[in-house]
């Protein structure tokens, strides 16, 4: 890919960047397919879709979220968010209530059953990643992977959105 000199000076030819970006795009797609396939199998046991699982993960981190907050986090309309919450509520993974100060405001929180599902799937993901780290990467490579992913995660929100 790049020589140490190119990385340290930040000088890359457009060709080098193009080749690297194409290879990384393939690697990312391959990894996503593998992880999402495994995740899909796990989600299938809980009868939830990936967007529903993502929502449960968000709810796990916050005590309650409003329907408009859910729509914003998910990048959906309020109507679409309502559909996600309806299904999760029927499965017993979330609970809806009205805000005390404004009955029009619908609040959603995760149930113990929903938290259990998130914990189970997360534990499976962590175990798979630990296997990768333990069996296929050196300690140094594992630290580098984490450092690079942190950096990518930090700047990914700054990427221009497709219009």
LOMI-663977 format. One line per field, with one value per residue (C-alpha): x, y, z; residue in three letters; chain. Coordinates in pm, whole numbers, plus 50000, padded with zeros to 5 digits. Layout:
<atoms>
u [X:...]
v [Y:...]
w [Z:...]
resn [ala:...]
chain [A:...]
</atoms>
This chain:
<atoms>
u [50000:50201:50564:50653:50780:50449:50251:50475:50474:50110:50201:50003:49954:49594:49660:49780:49474:49239:49393:49393:49034:48912:49085:48954:48602:48622:48759:48490:48215:48355:48381:48033:47888:48054:47962:47611:47550:47642:47447:47144:47145:47152:46886:46669:46653:46512:46288:46432:46583:46914:46745:46542:46858:47034:46742:46758:47130:47055:46784:47024:47253:46978:46705:46428:46409:46124:45974:46117:46457:46434:46343:46641:46887:46763:46743:46375:46046:45848:45601:45878:46017:45668:45660:45994:45876:45538:45706:45957:45678:45474:45781:45822:46159:46048:45780:45603:45469:45361:45567:45422:45465:45322:45091:45151:45516:45569:45865:46023:46244:46400:46264:46465:46391:46525:46836:46891:46876:47122:47360:47343:47413:47686:47851:47854:48011:48275:48361:48408:48630:48830:48889:49019:49245:49372:49420:49502:49660:49958:49898:50053:49825:49523:49613:49672:49334:49159:49345:49260:48892:48865:49006:48773:48473:48567:48586:48310:48041:48236:48213:47983:47638:47507:47253]
v [50000:50297:50328:50449:50770:50832:50778:51002:51289:51243:51235:50986:50978:50974:50629:50494:50637:50497:50147:50151:50281:50012:49736:49873:49894:49524:49432:49634:49473:49124:49188:49337:49038:48798:48987:49073:48712:48595:48883:48798:48442:48568:48830:48561:48383:48701:48771:49121:49297:49480:49826:49698:49564:49898:50074:49834:49910:50284:50232:50022:50327:50574:50541:50662:50813:51005:50884:51190:51112:50757:50885:51120:50852:50603:50855:50766:50949:50940:50706:50459:50480:50406:50089:49973:50041:49871:49543:49559:49634:49333:49114:49252:49419:49780:49962:50283:50549:50911:51194:51328:51691:51641:51348:51392:51302:50925:50785:50448:50240:49898:49612:49353:49107:49359:49421:49046:49012:49299:49149:48802:48926:49162:48879:48668:48954:49014:48643:48634:48943:48797:48485:48703:48894:48584:48347:48565:48889:48974:49195:49484:49424:49409:49744:49895:49763:49922:50251:50265:50176:50444:50700:50591:50598:50947:51091:50889:51136:51411:51241:51419:51263:51156:51405]
w [50000:50128:50225:50573:50415:50237:50559:50768:50517:50425:50055:49849:49478:49361:49215:49552:49725:49461:49479:49859:49876:49636:49833:50163:50018:49926:50270:50448:50238:50306:50681:50694:50509:50752:51068:50946:50844:51194:51345:51129:51258:51616:51547:51388:51723:51878:51575:51525:51225:51223:51250:51544:51709:51647:51817:52112:52141:52152:52412:52619:52650:52746:53005:52773:52425:52267:51939:51763:51918:51783:51437:51445:51563:51305:51020:50971:50976:51298:51127:51037:51391:51523:51311:51457:51811:51750:51654:51941:52186:52062:52118:52472:52405:52465:52661:52566:52801:52789:52937:53258:53151:52799:52726:52352:52396:52369:52563:52484:52711:52679:52889:53079:52796:52541:52749:52768:52390:52339:52598:52440:52087:52204:52399:52082:51881:52149:52158:51780:51788:52078:51867:51582:51820:51999:51706:51407:51526:51741:52044:51852:51550:51781:51939:51592:51471:51768:51721:51350:51408:51679:51439:51158:51393:51515:51164:50993:51101:50923:50583:50337:50313:49975:49848]
resn [unk:unk:unk:unk:unk:unk:unk:unk:unk:unk:unk:unk:unk:unk:unk:unk:unk:unk:unk:unk:unk:unk:unk:unk:unk:unk:unk:unk:unk:unk:unk:unk:unk:unk:unk:unk:unk:unk:unk:unk:unk:unk:unk:unk:unk:unk:unk:unk:unk:unk:unk:unk:unk:unk:unk:unk:unk:unk:unk:unk:unk:unk:unk:unk:unk:unk:unk:unk:unk:unk:unk:unk:unk:unk:unk:unk:unk:unk:unk:unk:unk:unk:unk:unk:unk:unk:unk:unk:unk:unk:unk:unk:unk:unk:unk:unk:unk:unk:unk:unk:unk:unk:unk:unk:unk:unk:unk:unk:unk:unk:unk:unk:unk:unk:unk:unk:unk:unk:unk:unk:unk:unk:unk:unk:unk:unk:unk:unk:unk:unk:unk:unk:unk:unk:unk:unk:unk:unk:unk:unk:unk:unk:unk:unk:unk:unk:unk:unk:unk:unk:unk:unk:unk:unk:unk:unk:unk:unk:unk:unk:unk:unk:unk]
chain [A:A:A:A:A:A:A:A:A:A:A:A:A:A:A:A:A:A:A:A:A:A:A:A:A:A:A:A:A:A:A:A:A:A:A:A:A:A:A:A:A:A:A:A:A:A:A:A:A:A:A:A:A:A:A:A:A:A:A:A:A:A:A:A:A:A:A:A:A:A:A:A:A:A:A:A:A:A:A:A:A:A:A:A:A:A:A:A:A:A:A:A:A:A:A:A:A:A:A:A:A:A:A:A:A:A:A:A:A:A:A:A:A:A:A:A:A:A:A:A:A:A:A:A:A:A:A:A:A:A:A:A:A:A:A:A:A:A:A:A:A:A:A:A:A:A:A:A:A:A:A:A:A:A:A:A:A:A:A:A:A:A:A]
</atoms>
